[in-house]
Amino acid sequence: EDQVTQSPEALRLQEGESSSLNCSYTVSGLRGLFWYRQDPGKGPEFLFTLYSAGEEKEKERLKATLTKKESFLHITAPKPEDSATYLCAVQIAYNFNKFYFGSGTKLNVKP
Amino acid sequence: ETGVTQSPTHLIKTRGQQVTLRCSSQSGHNTVSWYQQALGQGPQFIFQYYREEENGRGNFPPRFSGLQFPNYSSELNVNALELDDSALYLCASSTRGGGFTEAFFGQGTRLTVV
């Protein structure tokens, strides 16, 4: 069964304290992996798409990487405004009509 | 801003009632997907519409139905509302074709069933 698991569920960091969020997936064939940021009560905001193992994407303090079994979202020197829930989703090769989402990691960055 | 708009933003309904949620997709996008997001959970796929036809469905009962219009906007209809239907309903637009595009989400409709 296709499955996406994110860890940790919640993460508290001090401003400037770098860390990584994990998204592990078990799918029959990966077409793409997506990272989204979601603020409370809002829709997810697109961050990155990764297509193949070894690929990396960067945006400001965020860097996403992909292996054959998991993806990491690295946050370097986070600021309080980076506080949000980070969601990953996978699109599978044989049924690209939908995304399978993980439950998200709730990040809280303290000043 | 993604260009995907949903209405209304908030809604309160009574158990057993019916509700219609609306979504306008981003310009140039021909595919609309609907998701249900319970508090503290990731979005769960309800169904997708492409060229005005349902094109994939998640594990939701038939009382969840939808429409897509020629301008690619879409509606989600839920009949016989239950308390567990209370959630944030998200619409996402994308382009389906030979390639592969990410989905852009609207701000959601918060449905509360009492």
Interface residues (C-beta under 8 A of the other chain):
Chain A: V4 Q6 R31 G32 F34 Y36 G41 K42 G43 P44 E45 F46 T49 Y51 L87 A89 Q91 N95 F96 N97 K98 F99 Y100 F101 G102 S103 G104
Chain B: T2 V4 Q6 S33 Y35 G40 Q41 G42 P43 Q44 F45 Q48 Y50 N55 G56 G58 L88 L90 A92 F100 E102 A103 F104 F105 G106 Q107 G108 R110
